[in-house]
Amino acid sequence: MKKFFSTSSDYALTMLRIGAGAAMLPFGLAKIGMIGQGTTAMTVEMFAGMGVPAVITYLVIIAETVGAVALILGLCTRFCAASLALIMAVAIYFMFGSGYFAGYVTPLLFLIMFLPLIRNGAGGCS
């Protein structure tokens, strides 16, 4: 448990954590309608069309908004990064048939960004 809460003082991890959180936040905000044309109801409907229950959709929205802010601030970094990595792995699965550029490249890049944060923690300034 001590390893889970410890972190390196490496500032490269800090930059990765802040960058990953800042890049993920607009995706969460778009799902709740704070930016873009969507709404939470539209997000729930879209996910339901893929067979995802509403409760899971709300957990995804929370992870992509609150989790992204927590990453930026360096709070619960391993937990938030692991939650977001799981979401990105599922997104890759759902988007794989759409092709590389139109589908799974963005969740793949996010997944790759979250893995070092899960392994090494938040870095300095957390």
C-alpha positions in Angstrom: 0.0 0.0 0.0 2.9 2.3 0.7 4.2 1.8 -2.9 0.7 2.8 -4.2 0.9 6.2 -2.5 4.6 6.9 -3.1 5.8 8.8 -6.1 8.9 9.8 -7.9 10.1 13.4 -7.8 10.7 13.2 -11.6 9.4 16.4 -13.2 8.9 14.6 -16.5 6.1 12.7 -14.8 4.7 16.0 -13.7 4.6 17.3 -17.2 3.1 14.0 -18.4 0.4 14.1 -15.7 -0.6 17.7 -16.3 -0.5 17.3 -20.1 -2.6 14.1 -20.0 -5.1 15.6 -17.6 -5.4 18.8 -19.6 -5.8 16.8 -22.9 -8.5 14.5 -21.3 -10.5 17.2 -19.7 -12.1 18.6 -22.9 -13.4 15.1 -23.7 -15.2 14.9 -20.3 -16.5 18.5 -20.6 -17.9 17.7 -24.1 -19.7 14.7 -22.7 -21.6 16.9 -20.2 -22.2 19.7 -22.7 -19.9 22.3 -21.2 -18.1 22.6 -24.5 -19.3 21.6 -27.9 -22.9 20.8 -28.9 -23.5 17.6 -26.9 -25.3 17.1 -23.6 -25.2 14.4 -20.9 -28.4 12.9 -22.3 -26.9 12.7 -25.8 -23.8 11.0 -24.3 -26.0 8.5 -22.4 -28.0 7.8 -25.6 -24.9 7.3 -27.7 -23.3 4.9 -25.2 -26.6 3.0 -24.9 -26.5 2.5 -28.7 -23.3 0.7 -28.1 -24.8 -1.4 -25.4 -23.2 0.5 -22.5 -25.5 0.9 -19.4 -26.3 4.4 -18.2 -24.5 3.8 -14.9 -21.3 3.0 -16.7 -21.7 6.1 -18.9 -22.0 8.3 -15.8 -18.8 6.7 -14.3 -17.0 7.4 -17.6 -18.2 11.0 -17.5 -17.0 11.4 -13.9 -13.6 9.8 -14.6 -13.1 12.0 -17.7 -13.9 15.2 -15.9 -13.1 14.8 -12.2 -10.3 12.3 -12.9 -8.7 14.7 -15.4 -8.9 17.6 -12.9 -7.4 15.3 -10.2 -4.6 14.4 -12.6 -3.8 18.0 -13.3 -3.7 18.7 -9.5 -1.8 15.5 -8.7 -4.5 14.0 -6.5 -5.0 10.2 -6.5 -2.9 10.0 -9.7 -2.5 6.3 -9.8 -6.2 5.6 -9.3 -7.3 8.2 -11.8 -4.8 7.1 -14.4 -5.8 3.5 -13.9 -9.5 4.4 -14.3 -8.9 6.4 -17.4 -6.6 3.7 -18.8 -9.3 1.2 -18.4 -11.8 3.5 -20.2 -9.3 4.0 -23.0 -8.7 0.3 -23.4 -12.5 -0.2 -23.8 -12.6 2.8 -26.2 -10.0 1.1 -28.3 -12.1 -2.0 -28.4 -15.2 -0.1 -29.5 -13.4 2.1 -32.0 -11.0 -0.5 -33.6 -13.3 -1.1 -36.5 -13.4 2.6 -37.4 -9.7 2.5 -38.5 -6.6 4.1 -37.2 -7.2 7.8 -37.7 -10.9 7.9 -37.4 -11.1 5.5 -34.5 -8.6 4.2 -32.0 -5.5 6.4 -32.3 -6.6 8.9 -29.7 -7.6 6.4 -27.0 -4.4 4.5 -27.8 -2.3 7.6 -27.2 -4.1 8.4 -24.0 -3.6 4.8 -22.8 0.1 5.1 -23.5 0.2 8.3 -21.5 -1.6 6.8 -18.5 0.6 3.7 -18.1 3.7 5.5 -16.8 1.5 7.4 -14.3 0.1 4.1 -13.0 3.6 2.6 -12.7 5.5 5.5 -11.3 3.0 7.9 -9.7 2.4 11.6 -10.1 6.0 13.0 -10.1 7.0 16.2 -8.4 4.6 18.9 -7.3 1.8 16.5 -6.3 
